[in-house]
Every structure is written in structure tokens, then in C-alpha cells.
């Protein structure tokens, strides 16, 4: 059973270009979270998606950032017109189910991350 | 808004010594997680703590949860060099549409010396 997959693992963009980060959740997982880790900092929540729905995007910058999780295919985090401050590691996590059940079914499994460098 | 604070942020230990990392969180949380991150790598799940008084142990690491004090601890026993890494705790928002969203602490960078 493959884990959470992210690609590319490393991405270099020049200022003003677009960055597209992909995340394939674990098999059977329909909940996806994106987190950003700036250098020397902890992870910060960006967005939570279920298939075809954005549930919570409270951590995502209002401009230039968007996320989707289509019915078929991976979840995509898109950053338009990148700036140097977007340089970070972007992690995707997936979980099996969400609910008021006190069990490890809600546990999030993290992908290897995409390290974005903006020149 | 849920806030999570860890201390210390930097921990330099000698091999063989014991130490504890503390994780405080500000509001009710259903679950508390501990992760390990090696430089340039992803997060490795260490422990999931689900209830008050929960204690879990794996090798030289032991984690506990006190939901009344809103405190979790990660205790390191007889440290070895292989434990050098950054350790994060994360609390889970309870309720609402963000159920399951993790709020992370700042991380504790642990270095174990011979």
C-alpha cells in the first residue's frame, strides 16, 4: 500500500512563474490537507479538501494560491506569480475519515513534501 | 484559536542522559500527536494520544497526555545519537468544519552528543 505521494520533490521557479504541486493521497483516503513549512519553522495549515470540495481554506493566502481535489486525479496546490517568500516545503497529508470517533482512523499521513525554491 | 507551544526549542543532550520536551496547547483538543522530522525529510508519526492520562512508549521515547492541564510530554530515556532530529507536537482542532486540522508547535531541535 503506497503512502502519500507528492511530486515534484523539488521545484525551482523564477519570480512571476507558476508552481503546481501534486499530491496523491493514500489508497482509500478522501481527505487531504496541505501544510507549509517555512525554513526553521513548524508546519502551518493551509487548506483542507475532500473530493471536489474545499472544506477549510483559512490558512491559505487570499491571493495567488488555490487548491483543488478533483473527483479523479491528485490534489493540486497552485501558486501563481511566485515570489521569494513562497520558498518553503509544502507537505500534503491524507486521512481515512474525519469524525467524532476517538480512534487513530483520523490520523494524518504525510507525504515526502515538495521543496519549492523561488529564484 | 488553538495555539501550541513547545519547549525547549533547542535541546543539546549527552548520550545516556534523560530529558523531557513539553507541549502546551491553548484550547480543547481531541488528540495530540508527536512527530519526528530529520533534516530535509517528511514527518514520521511517533505517537497519537487520544485520551486524558494516555501514555505510550516506543523504545527510548515515551509520550503522555494530560488534557486537564492541556499538556503533553515527550520523555527521552538514555539518549543516543540516532535520536537527533526535530520533534513536533501537534494538536487537533475539535469540532466545526476544520475537524482534523492540525496545529503544530514550533518544533524542538534535539542534538545528542557523545
HADDOCK unambig.tbl for C-alpha pairs under 7 A between the chains (distance, minus, plus):
assign (segid A and resid 41 and name CA) (segid B and resid 106 and name CA) 5.99 0.50 0.50
assign (segid A and resid 42 and name CA) (segid B and resid 104 and name CA) 6.25 0.50 0.50
assign (segid A and resid 42 and name CA) (segid B and resid 105 and name CA) 6.29 0.50 0.50
assign (segid A and resid 42 and name CA) (segid B and resid 106 and name CA) 4.70 0.50 0.50
assign (segid A and resid 42 and name CA) (segid B and resid 107 and name CA) 5.89 0.50 0.50
assign (segid A and resid 43 and name CA) (segid B and resid 104 and name CA) 6.00 0.50 0.50
assign (segid A and resid 44 and name CA) (segid B and resid 103 and name CA) 6.96 0.50 0.50
assign (segid A and resid 44 and name CA) (segid B and resid 104 and name CA) 6.89 0.50 0.50
assign (segid A and resid 45 and name CA) (segid B and resid 102 and name CA) 6.90 0.50 0.50
assign (segid A and resid 45 and name CA) (segid B and resid 103 and name CA) 6.93 0.50 0.50
assign (segid A and resid 55 and name CA) (segid B and resid 97 and name CA) 6.67 0.50 0.50
assign (segid A and resid 56 and name CA) (segid B and resid 97 and name CA) 6.90 0.50 0.50
assign (segid A and resid 56 and name CA) (segid B and resid 98 and name CA) 6.15 0.50 0.50
assign (segid A and resid 98 and name CA) (segid B and resid 99 and name CA) 6.93 0.50 0.50
assign (segid A and resid 98 and name CA) (segid B and resid 100 and name CA) 6.48 0.50 0.50
assign (segid A and resid 102 and name CA) (segid B and resid 50 and name CA) 6.47 0.50 0.50
assign (segid A and resid 106 and name CA) (segid B and resid 100 and name CA) 6.96 0.50 0.50
assign (segid A and resid 110 and name CA) (segid B and resid 42 and name CA) 6.89 0.50 0.50
assign (segid A and resid 110 and name CA) (segid B and resid 43 and name CA) 6.31 0.50 0.50
assign (segid A and resid 111 and name CA) (segid B and resid 42 and name CA) 6.56 0.50 0.50
assign (segid A and resid 112 and name CA) (segid B and resid 41 and name CA) 6.48 0.50 0.50
assign (segid A and resid 112 and name CA) (segid B and resid 42 and name CA) 4.72 0.50 0.50
assign (segid A and resid 113 and name CA) (segid B and resid 42 and name CA) 6.23 0.50 0.50
